[in-house]
């Protein structure tokens, strides 16, 4: 029978000659709000540059063939807004000036409008926000809301424009909507990173 670490699900254990063995899979933790916050628990603090990386969702709505993230977290699970609010208030109280949301598709986050309103309230216009999203998801109204919430930089994650590469990657791409989204972001003064 299995003993010790072999009984713990979700581990990658070393074997002989540089090989590895996975223990039984561990299901995603539910609800995500039960996971302790590294910041609120005191395990981590802001960087010396007065910045903070913040996760507001687990999972990704995309199903790109090259990415493991959606395979590990097949369903998009959002941290509740009170949790995100507590982390943002904690950050502001400690002099954080910049927050980077590490969510893979920020524009598709559940209750995004409420999160942007929260950023406006907590940040008070002094918090610079960075995120990653799909430009195709951005309308002029969303770009305006992002800018009002303090978003200054957006990574748009253009994977490829080559139809064969996109098919192999199982990645959708709508060129005109992409261009429209980028233009909407830039019109609001948001720096777009490719």
QUIDA-V601745 format. One record per pair of residues at least 12 apart in sequence whose C-alpha atoms are under 10 Angstrom apart, sorted by the first residue. I is the first residue (numbers start at 1). J is the second residue. Records with the same first field share a line. If there is no record, write none. Layout:
I->J + J
This chain:
2->23
5->23
6->21 + 22 + 23 + 24
7->23 + 24
8->23 + 24 + 25 + 26
9->22 + 23 + 24 + 25 + 26 + 27
10->22 + 23 + 24 + 25 + 26 + 27 + 28
11->23 + 24 + 25 + 26
12->24
25->72
26->72
27->72 + 73
28->58 + 59 + 72 + 73 + 74 + 75 + 77
29->73 + 77
30->77
31->77 + 78 + 79 + 80
32->56 + 57 + 58 + 77 + 78 + 79 + 80
33->56 + 77 + 78 + 79 + 80 + 81 + 82 + 83 + 84
34->79 + 83
35->79
36->83
37->54 + 55 + 83 + 84 + 86 + 87
38->54 + 87
39->52 + 54 + 86 + 87 + 88 + 90 + 91
40->83 + 86 + 87 + 88 + 90 + 91
45->90 + 91 + 94 + 96
46->90 + 91 + 92 + 94 + 95 + 96 + 97 + 98 + 99
47->96 + 98
48->96
49->96 + 97 + 98
50->91 + 92 + 94 + 95 + 96 + 97 + 98 + 99
51->91 + 95 + 96 + 97 + 98 + 99 + 100 + 127 + 128 + 129
52->87 + 88 + 91 + 96 + 97 + 98 + 99 + 100 + 101 + 129
53->98 + 99 + 100 + 101 + 102 + 103 + 130 + 131
54->84 + 87 + 88 + 99 + 100 + 101 + 102 + 103 + 131
55->78 + 79 + 84 + 100 + 101 + 102 + 103 + 104
56->77 + 78 + 79 + 80 + 81 + 83 + 84 + 101 + 102 + 103 + 104 + 106 + 109 + 110 + 115
57->76 + 77 + 78 + 79 + 80 + 84 + 101 + 102 + 103 + 104 + 105 + 106 + 109 + 110
58->70 + 72 + 73 + 74 + 75 + 76 + 77 + 78 + 79 + 102 + 103 + 104 + 109
59->71 + 72 + 73 + 74 + 75 + 76 + 77 + 78 + 103 + 104 + 105
60->72 + 73 + 74 + 75 + 76 + 77 + 103 + 104 + 105 + 106 + 108 + 109
61->73 + 74 + 75 + 76 + 104 + 105 + 108 + 109
62->74 + 76 + 104 + 105 + 170 + 171 + 172
63->169 + 170 + 171 + 172
64->159 + 166 + 167 + 168 + 169 + 170 + 171 + 172
65->166 + 167 + 168 + 169 + 170 + 171
66->168 + 169 + 170 + 171
67->169
69->104
76->108 + 109 + 110
77->109 + 110
78->103 + 109 + 110 + 111
79->109 + 110
80->110 + 111 + 115
81->111 + 112 + 114 + 115 + 118
82->115 + 118
84->115 + 118 + 119
85->115 + 118 + 119 + 121 + 122
86->122
88->118 + 119 + 122 + 123 + 127
89->119 + 121 + 122 + 123
91->122 + 123 + 127
92->122 + 123 + 124 + 126 + 127
95->127
96->123 + 126 + 127 + 128
97->123 + 126 + 127 + 128 + 129
98->123 + 126 + 127 + 128 + 129 + 130 + 150 + 151 + 152
99->123 + 127 + 128 + 129 + 130 + 131 + 150 + 151
100->128 + 129 + 130 + 131 + 132 + 151 + 153 + 154
101->129 + 130 + 131 + 132
102->130 + 131 + 132
103->131 + 132 + 133
104->131 + 132 + 133 + 134 + 155 + 157
105->131 + 132 + 133 + 134 + 135 + 137 + 155 + 156 + 157
106->130 + 131 + 132 + 133 + 134 + 137 + 154
107->131 + 132 + 133 + 134 + 135 + 136 + 137 + 138 + 142 + 143 + 146
108->133 + 134 + 137 + 138
109->133
112->142 + 145 + 146
113->142 + 145 + 146 + 149
115->149
116->142 + 145 + 146 + 147 + 148 + 149 + 150 + 151
117->145 + 146 + 148 + 149
118->149
119->146 + 148 + 149 + 150 + 151
120->145 + 146 + 147 + 148 + 149 + 150 + 151
121->149
122->149
123->149 + 150
124->148 + 149 + 150
125->147 + 148 + 149 + 150 + 151
126->149 + 150
127->149 + 150 + 151 + 152
128->147 + 149 + 150 + 151 + 152 + 153
129->146 + 147 + 149 + 150 + 151 + 152 + 153 + 154
130->146 + 150 + 151 + 152 + 153 + 154 + 155 + 190 + 191
131->146 + 151 + 152 + 153 + 154 + 155 + 156
132->153 + 154 + 155 + 156 + 157 + 192 + 193 + 194
133->154 + 155 + 156 + 157 + 158
134->154 + 155 + 156 + 157 + 158 + 173 + 177 + 178 + 181 + 182
135->154 + 155 + 156 + 157 + 158 + 173 + 174 + 175 + 177 + 178 + 179 + 180 + 181 + 182 + 183 + 184 + 185 + 192
136->156 + 173 + 174 + 175 + 176 + 177 + 178 + 179 + 180 + 181 + 182
137->177 + 178 + 180 + 181 + 182
138->177 + 178 + 179 + 180 + 181 + 182 + 183 + 184 + 185
139->177 + 180 + 181 + 182 + 183 + 184 + 185
140->180 + 181 + 182 + 183 + 184 + 185 + 187 + 188
141->184 + 185 + 188
142->181 + 184 + 185
143->181 + 182 + 183 + 184 + 185 + 186 + 187 + 188 + 189 + 190
144->184 + 185 + 187 + 188 + 189 + 190
145->188
146->185 + 188 + 190
147->185 + 186 + 187 + 188 + 189 + 190
148->188
150->190
151->185 + 188 + 189 + 190 + 191
152->185 + 186 + 188 + 189 + 190 + 191 + 192
153->185 + 186 + 189 + 190 + 191 + 192 + 193
154->182 + 185 + 186 + 190 + 191 + 192 + 193 + 194
155->191 + 192 + 193 + 194
156->178 + 181 + 182 + 192 + 193 + 194
157->192 + 193 + 194
158->173 + 175 + 178 + 193 + 194
159->171 + 172 + 173 + 194
160->172 + 173
161->173 + 174 + 175
